[in-house]
Amino acid sequence: MSVIVPPVIHPSDRNAFTRPATHIVAAVVVAFLSILALSAPLSAQSPPPVQAPNPAFPTGTLTATILMIEIGPRPILQWSVQLPPNANASDYVFRIRQKLYPSEINYDMVVESEGATMAALRIPPGWSTFELSATDSATNRFYLLDSTSIGPYLPTATVAIRSADPYAALPRTRADRPFYVDLTINGLLSDPNAPDSLKSVTLHRHGQSYGATGTGDWLDRSLATLLQQSSITTNGTTTVTVPAPAIPVANGTKARGEERFTILSQSYNHVNWETGSNYNMFPSELDSQLVQIWPAADATISGIAQGQVLGASTPQLTIQLNDLYPDSTTYAQVYKGGPQAGITGTILPGSTVTINDSVPANRTITLDNYGTALDSDGIWTMELLTQTPFGIDRITHLSFIVQRSGMTLADWRQSHFGSSSNSGDGADDHDFDHDGLANLIEYAFGSDPKQSSSAVLPAPERSGDHFTIRFTPPASVTGLLYGAEWSTTLAPDTWIAVPDTGTLPEHVFTVPTADKPRLYLRLKVTSP
């Protein structure tokens, strides 16, 4: 129960190349290997000890390889598709579509989930676009997995995204962590007479939120927000460091979505040498890559509060963990003293949660038998730590006092009223000596419940435009929670909690007064 000390009054003195809404674009690496352009592969990374499942939607890669980028050759196509958990290749129909420009002829080729073959059609005088797709046989749902374009008047490009997370299925990172984008361009010409399509390429950066609980499945990527665009005019590899994602959300550390980096060719008005007619080479996707962004975790600890005094028994704790990273281990630990960075404490039994998945997770933990970890009286700190590919981070923490040697509230009642029961003269809310202080307040501040003793209450103080109450409870008191509230009217629904800014064992409650013509401040003592 809670008992209120009478108040003190203070008078005032996503791109131009759009995909259908149902397409799910997965992480891809598209590379062209030729005597004119050699693309750089991604650096090898070690997989986690236990491989996490693939995302809930198919992902895939497609590679087109020719010996020389010119009119006439038929590229060698290589592809690979990664399927969702519990899915089989027989559940899908996989296709590679070749689009010829400017004739706009399409050719579809049904393929296996991985393999290599020669393209059915030669590269025309314009260019060809290749698209790898998967169609769910049961639902007819269509997934566009990868796309790339190649032609005699197009450069080659690759986009590769890296983060500290070695997840193999596709790049991913946390909303408060950096990632790196490697851009490799080859085939650009500095000749002023060269076609515009060979002078530069355009880099687009799009961002899109998944919403509060989304996973990236069923995402309409045509609705992505264009965050940045820039022109690239030189060949070679450039690494762009992204300090933090920029998904359009109110709280950046809780961003949940994806960013996509796309390299597009320039438009060019070209003459078809076969027919002599003009045609427009519109911007085409040379390569793209997405990175999934998952929110930073947060947590709450219920059942114990900052500054609470614990006696011989420990209260049941409820720990709510939100947005645990897909590759993480989270646990609660305690150690003697106030909060300290980087300290190794005692892990509370039953508090460890391991996530090895493709999406974040929420968990609720209940802890009961942790009192043995608090092996001495004094100030203790409990903190929740999460270990991810990015390191170990503290999610939340609180400090409290263990005081087993003091007199419990039940013992205090027995001593003063002859019974340990919370009833009659010894009831917590009873004012035996009629001094305006209930028994619980008398116990909390070490006064005699049978003698008028209002003077033992902490005295408020005025400092500038702040009103403060500070005090250190008697060392003999155990099992209580101290708090404070303020109001400007005394009306029941107007009381607002004041944060405790003290360093245990001292409690400090401060309220600014500058904008308040009248202020009431009261202490609150709670016995769990």
C-alpha positions in Angstrom: 0.0 0.0 0.0 1.0 3.7 -0.4 0.7 6.4 2.2 1.0 10.1 1.4 2.8 12.6 3.5 0.8 15.8 3.7 1.9 18.2 0.9 4.2 21.2 1.3 3.0 24.4 -0.5 5.3 26.7 -2.3 3.7 30.0 -3.5 5.5 31.5 -6.5 7.7 34.6 -6.0 12.3 4.8 -52.3 13.3 5.1 -57.6 12.7 6.2 -61.1 12.6 2.4 -62.0 9.5 1.2 -60.2 8.6 -2.4 -59.3 5.1 -3.8 -59.0 3.5 -3.4 -55.6 3.5 -7.1 -54.8 7.2 -7.6 -55.6 9.5 -8.4 -52.8 13.0 -7.4 -53.7 15.6 -9.4 -51.8 19.3 -8.8 -51.1 21.2 -9.3 -54.3 24.7 -9.1 -55.7 24.9 -8.6 -59.5 28.3 -8.8 -61.1 29.6 -8.5 -64.7 32.9 -10.2 -65.4 34.5 -9.2 -68.6 37.9 -8.2 -70.1 36.7 -4.7 -69.9 35.4 -4.7 -66.3 36.2 -6.9 -63.4 33.8 -6.4 -60.4 35.0 -6.8 -56.9 33.4 -9.6 -54.8 32.1 -9.1 -51.3 34.7 -9.9 -48.6 34.2 -13.3 -47.1 32.6 -13.3 -43.6 32.3 -16.1 -41.1 28.8 -17.2 -40.4 27.5 -17.3 -36.8 28.1 -20.5 -34.9 24.4 -21.5 -35.3 23.0 -20.3 -38.6 20.0 -18.1 -38.3 16.9 -18.8 -40.5 16.4 -17.0 -43.8 13.8 -14.2 -44.0 10.2 -15.0 -44.5 10.4 -14.2 -48.2 12.7 -15.6 -50.9 16.0 -13.9 -51.7 18.3 -14.4 -54.7 21.3 -13.5 -56.7 21.8 -13.3 -60.5 25.0 -12.9 -62.4 25.4 -12.1 -66.1 28.9 -12.9 -67.6 30.1 -12.2 -71.1 33.6 -12.0 -72.5 33.0 -8.6 -74.1 30.3 -6.1 -73.8 29.3 -5.6 -77.4 26.3 -6.2 -79.7 25.7 -9.9 -80.4 27.0 -12.0 -77.6 24.7 -14.1 -75.4 25.6 -13.7 -71.7 26.2 -16.5 -69.3 23.6 -16.3 -66.5 24.3 -17.7 -63.0 21.7 -17.5 -60.3 20.9 -18.8 -56.8 17.7 -18.5 -54.7 17.5 -18.7 -50.9 14.1 -19.9 -49.6 12.2 -19.1 -46.5 12.3 -21.5 -43.5 10.4 -24.7 -44.1 10.0 -24.0 -47.8 11.0 -26.3 -50.7 12.1 -25.4 -54.2 9.1 -27.3 -55.5 6.9 -24.7 -53.8 7.9 -22.1 -56.4 8.3 -21.5 -60.1 11.6 -19.7 -60.9 12.0 -17.6 -64.0 14.6 -15.4 -65.7 13.1 -12.8 -67.9 15.2 -11.1 -70.6 13.9 -7.8 -71.9 15.4 -6.5 -75.1 15.5 -2.7 -75.8 14.5 -0.8 -77.9 12.4 -3.7 -79.4 10.7 -4.4 -76.0 10.7 -8.1 -76.7 10.5 -10.2 -73.6 11.7 -13.8 -73.2 10.9 -15.9 -70.2 12.9 -18.9 -69.2 11.8 -21.3 -66.4 14.8 -22.3 -64.3 15.7 -24.3 -61.2 16.4 -22.6 -57.9 20.0 -22.3 -58.8 22.2 -22.9 -61.9 24.0 -21.5 -64.9 23.0 -21.2 -68.6 23.5 -19.1 -71.6 20.9 -16.3 -72.2 18.3 -17.3 -74.9 18.7 -14.0 -76.8 21.7 -12.0 -77.9 22.3 -8.5 -76.7 20.6 -6.1 -79.1 21.9 -2.8 -80.3 20.3 -1.1 -77.3 20.5 -3.1 -74.1 19.1 -6.1 -72.2 17.6 -6.3 -68.7 17.5 -9.6 -66.8 15.1 -10.2 -64.0 15.2 -13.2 -61.6 11.8 -14.0 -60.0 10.0 -16.6 -58.0 6.2 -17.3 -58.0 4.6 -19.2 -55.2 2.8 -22.1 -56.8 0.1 -22.2 -54.1 -0.8 -18.5 -53.9 0.5 -17.2 -57.2 2.4 -14.6 -55.3 5.2 -13.0 -57.4 8.7 -12.1 -56.0 11.1 -10.0 -58.0 14.5 -11.2 -56.6 17.1 -9.4 -58.7 17.4 -7.2 -61.7 20.4 -6.0 -63.8 21.0 -4.4 -67.2 23.8 -4.8 -69.7 24.5 -3.3 -73.1 27.3 -1.8 -75.3 26.5 1.7 -74.1 26.2 0.9 -70.4 28.9 0.8 -67.8 28.9 -2.0 -65.1 28.3 -1.5 -61.4 28.0 -3.4 -58.2 26.6 -2.4 -54.8 27.7 -4.3 -51.7 26.6 -3.4 -48.2 28.5 -4.5 -45.1 27.8 -4.2 -41.3 29.2 -5.8 -38.2 26.4 -8.5 -38.4 27.7 -11.5 -40.4 24.1 -12.7 -41.3 24.5 -14.5 -44.6 21.0 -14.2 -46.1 21.1 -10.4 -46.6 22.8 -7.3 -45.0 21.2 -6.1 -41.8 22.2 -3.8 -39.0 20.8 -2.0 -35.9 19.2 1.4 -36.0 21.9 2.9 -33.9 24.9 1.4 -35.7 26.8 2.3 -38.9 27.0 0.4 -42.1 29.2 0.6 -45.2 28.3 0.7 -48.9 30.9 -0.4 -51.4 30.2 1.0 -54.9 32.2 -0.4 -57.8 31.9 1.3 -61.3 33.7 0.3 -64.5 33.3 1.3 -68.1 32.7 5.1 -67.7 34.5 7.3 -70.3 35.9 10.8 -69.9 35.7 11.5 -73.6 33.3 14.5 -74.0 32.0 12.9 -77.2 31.0 9.7 -75.5 27.3 8.9 -75.0 25.8 10.3 -71.9 25.1 6.8 -70.7 28.8 6.1 -70.5 29.8 9.4 -68.8 28.2 8.9 -65.4 25.8 6.9 -63.3 23.3 8.0 -60.6 23.2 6.6 -57.0 19.9 6.6 -55.3 19.4 6.0 -51.6 15.8 5.0 -50.5 14.4 4.4 -47.1 11.2 2.7 -46.0 9.7 1.8 -42.7 8.2 -1.6 -42.0 5.9 -0.2 -39.4 5.7 -1.1 -35.8 5.9 -4.9 -36.3 6.7 -5.4 -40.0 9.2 -7.9 -41.3 9.7 -6.7 -44.9 7.3 -9.2 -46.3 4.3 -7.8 -48.3 6.1 -4.4 -48.6 5.2 -2.1 -51.4 8.7 -0.8 -52.2 7.4 1.7 -54.8 6.4 3.8 -51.7 10.0 4.1 -50.4 11.2 7.6 -49.7 14.1 8.9 -51.8 16.6 10.1 -49.2 19.6 11.1 -51.3 20.8 11.0 -54.9 24.2 11.8 -56.4 26.2 11.4 -59.6 29.3 9.2 -60.0 31.6 10.1 -62.9 34.7 8.0 -62.1 35.6 4.3 -62.3 36.8 2.3 -59.3 35.5 1.3 -55.9 34.2 3.9 -53.4 33.1 3.1 -49.8 30.3 5.2 -48.3 30.2 5.1 -44.5 26.6 5.6 -43.2 26.9 6.6 -39.5 23.3 5.7 -38.8 20.2 4.7 -40.9 17.9 7.5 -42.1 14.5 5.6 -42.3 11.8 8.2 -41.9 10.5 7.5 -38.3 10.0 9.7 -35.3 12.6 7.9 -33.1 15.7 6.9 -35.1 16.9 4.3 -32.6 13.6 2.5 -33.0 13.6 2.5 -36.8 12.3 -0.8 -38.3 12.6 -1.0 -42.1 15.2 -1.0 -44.9 17.4 1.2 -47.0 18.2 0.5 -50.6 21.1 1.8 -52.6 20.6 1.6 -56.4 23.0 2.5 -59.3 21.1 3.7 -62.4 22.4 4.4 -65.9 21.9 7.8 -67.5 19.3 8.3 -70.2 20.6 8.8 -73.8 19.1 9.5 -77.2 20.7 6.9 -79.4 20.6 6.0 -83.1 19.8 2.4 -83.9 22.5 1.4 -86.4 20.4 -1.4 -87.8 17.4 0.7 -88.7 18.8 4.3 -88.5 15.9 5.3 -86.2 16.4 7.2 -82.9 15.5 5.6 -79.6 15.8 6.7 -76.0 17.8 4.7 -73.5 15.9 5.4 -70.3 17.6 5.0 -66.9 18.1 1.4 -66.1 19.1 -0.4 -62.9 22.6 -1.6 -63.1 22.7 -3.0 -59.5 21.1 -2.5 -56.1 21.3 -3.8 -52.6 19.2 -3.4 -49.6 20.1 -3.5 -45.9 17.5 -4.3 -43.2 17.4 -2.0 -40.2 16.2 -3.3 -36.9 15.4 -1.2 -33.8 17.6 -1.0 -30.7 16.2 -3.0 -27.8 14.5 -1.5 -24.8 13.3 -3.0 -21.5 11.5 -2.4 -18.3 11.9 -3.9 -14.8 8.7 -4.1 -12.7 8.4 -5.2 -9.1 11.3 -3.2 -7.8 12.0 0.5 -8.2 14.9 2.8 -8.2 16.0 3.5 -4.6 13.8 0.8 -3.1 14.9 -0.7 0.2 14.7 -4.5 0.2 14.6 -6.5 3.5 14.8 -10.2 4.1 12.6 -11.1 1.2 12.9 -10.1 -2.5 9.9 -9.1 -4.6 8.9 -11.0 -7.8 10.3 -9.2 -10.8 8.7 -8.9 -14.3 11.1 -8.0 -17.0 9.7 -6.9 -20.4 12.2 -7.1 -23.3 11.3 -5.4 -26.5 12.9 -5.5 -30.0 15.7 -7.9 -29.1 18.0 -8.1 -32.1 17.6 -11.2 -34.3 21.1 -12.4 -33.2 21.4 -11.6 -29.5 21.7 -12.9 -26.0 20.1 -10.8 -23.2 20.4 -11.3 -19.5 20.0 -9.6 -16.1 22.9 -9.2 -13.8 23.5 -7.6 -10.3 26.6 -6.2 -8.6 27.4 -4.4 -5.5 27.5 -0.6 -5.7 26.1 2.1 -8.0 25.9 1.7 -11.7 29.2 1.2 -13.5 30.1 0.7 -17.1 31.7 -2.5 -18.2 31.4 -4.4 -14.9 30.8 -8.1 -14.8 28.2 -9.0 -12.2 26.2 -12.1 -11.2 23.8 -13.3 -13.9 20.4 -13.9 -12.4 19.2 -17.5 -13.0 16.4 -17.7 -15.5 17.0 -14.3 -17.0 19.0 -15.3 -20.1 17.2 -15.0 -23.5 18.8 -16.0 -26.8 17.4 -15.0 -30.1 18.6 -16.5 -33.4 16.1 -15.5 -36.0 15.5 -13.3 -39.0 13.5 -10.6 -37.2 13.5 -9.0 -33.7 11.6 -10.5 -30.8 9.8 -9.5 -27.6 10.0 -11.5 -24.4 8.6 -11.4 -20.9 10.5 -12.9 -18.0 9.4 -13.5 -14.4 12.1 -13.8 -11.7 11.5 -15.0 -8.1 14.5 -16.7 -6.6 17.3 -14.2 -7.0 17.8 -13.2 -3.4 20.9 -15.4 -3.0 22.7 -13.2 -5.5 22.3 -10.3 -3.1 24.8 -11.6 -0.6 25.3 -8.6 1.6 23.6 -5.4 2.7 24.3 -2.1 0.9 23.6 -0.5 -2.4 23.2 -2.9 -5.4 22.6 -2.3 -9.1 20.6 -4.5 -11.5 21.0 -4.1 -15.2 19.8 -5.7 -18.4 22.6 -6.4 -20.9 22.2 -7.5 -24.5 25.0 -9.1 -26.5 24.8 -8.7 -30.3 27.2 -8.7 -33.2 27.8 -5.1 -32.3 29.0 -5.8 -28.8 27.5 -5.7 -25.3 25.1 -2.9 -24.5 23.2 -2.0 -21.3 19.5 -1.6 -22.0 18.3 -0.4 -18.6 19.3 -0.5 -15.0 18.3 0.6 -11.5 19.9 0.7 -8.1 18.4 -0.3 -4.8 19.3 -0.9 -1.2 19.5 -4.3 0.6 19.0 -3.9 4.3 18.4 -7.3 5.9 19.7 -6.3 9.4 17.0 -3.6 10.0 13.6 -4.0 11.6 10.9 -5.1 9.2 7.6 -3.3 9.2 5.9 -6.3 10.8 8.5 -6.4 13.6 8.0 -2.6 14.0 4.3 -3.1 14.5 4.9 -5.9 16.9 7.3 -3.7 18.9 4.9 -0.7 19.1 1.4 -2.2 19.0 1.9 -5.8 20.2 0.8 -7.3 16.9 2.5 -7.7 13.5 -0.8 -7.5 11.7 -1.6 -4.6 9.4 -4.8 -3.8 11.3 -6.2 -1.9 14.2 -3.8 0.4 16.0 -0.9 -0.9 13.9 -2.5 -0.5 10.5 -0.3 1.3 8.0 -2.8 4.0 7.4 -3.8 4.6 11.0 -2.5 7.7 12.8 -2.3 6.5 16.4 -0.9 9.7 17.9 -3.0 12.1 15.8 0.0 14.0 14.6 -1.0 13.9 10.9 1.4 11.1 10.1 0.2 7.5 9.4 2.0 4.6 11.0 3.8 3.8 7.7 5.2 7.3 7.5 6.3 7.1 11.2 8.2 3.8 10.4 9.6 5.2 7.1 11.3 8.1 8.8 12.2 6.5 12.2 9.7 8.4 14.4 7.7 7.1 17.4 4.1 6.4 16.3 2.9 7.1 19.9 4.4 10.6 20.2 3.8 13.6 18.0 6.9 13.9 15.8 6.1 15.9 12.6 9.5 17.6 13.0 11.3 14.4 11.8 10.0 14.8 8.3 12.5 16.1 5.6 12.4 19.8 5.3 11.9 21.3 1.8 14.3 23.9 0.5 14.2 26.6 -2.1 17.2 27.0 -4.5 16.7 29.5 -7.3 13.6 28.5 -9.2 13.6 24.9 -7.9 11.8 23.4 -4.9 13.7 20.4 -3.4 13.2 17.7 -0.7 16.2 15.6 0.1 16.7 12.9 2.8 18.4 9.7 3.7 16.1 7.1 5.3 17.0 5.5 8.6 19.3 2.5 8.1 17.0 0.3 10.2 14.1 0.7 7.7 13.6 -2.1 5.1 11.3 -3.0 2.3 9.9 0.5 1.4 9.8 2.6 -1.7 10.1 6.4 -1.4 8.6 8.8 -3.9 7.3 12.3 -4.4 4.5 14.0 -6.3 3.6 17.6 -7.1 0.4 19.5 -8.0 -0.7 23.1 -8.5 -4.3 22.5 -7.3 -4.4 19.6 -4.8 -7.1 18.0 -7.0 -6.9 14.2 -6.8 -6.2 13.6 -10.5 -3.5 16.4 -10.8 -0.6 14.8 -8.9 2.5 14.2 -11.0 5.4 11.9 -10.0 8.7 13.5 -9.4 11.9 11.6 -10.5 14.3 10.6 -7.8 17.7 12.2 -8.8 19.5 11.2 -5.6 22.5 8.9 -5.3 21.6 6.1 -2.9 21.1 6.0 -0.1 20.0 9.6 -0.4 16.8 10.5 -2.1 16.4 13.9 -3.9 13.1 15.2 -5.4 13.2 18.5 -7.3 10.5 20.5 -9.0 11.0 23.7 -11.0 8.8 26.6 -9.8 9.4 29.3 -12.4 6.2 28.6 -14.4 4.0 27.7 -11.4 2.1 30.4 -9.5 1.5 27.8 -6.7 3.1 24.4 -6.0 2.3 21.6 -3.7 4.9 18.9 -3.1 4.2 15.7 -1.1 6.2 12.6 -0.2 4.8 9.1 -0.9 5.9 5.9 0.9 4.9 2.5 -0.5 5.1 -0.9 1.2 5.0 -3.6 -1.5 
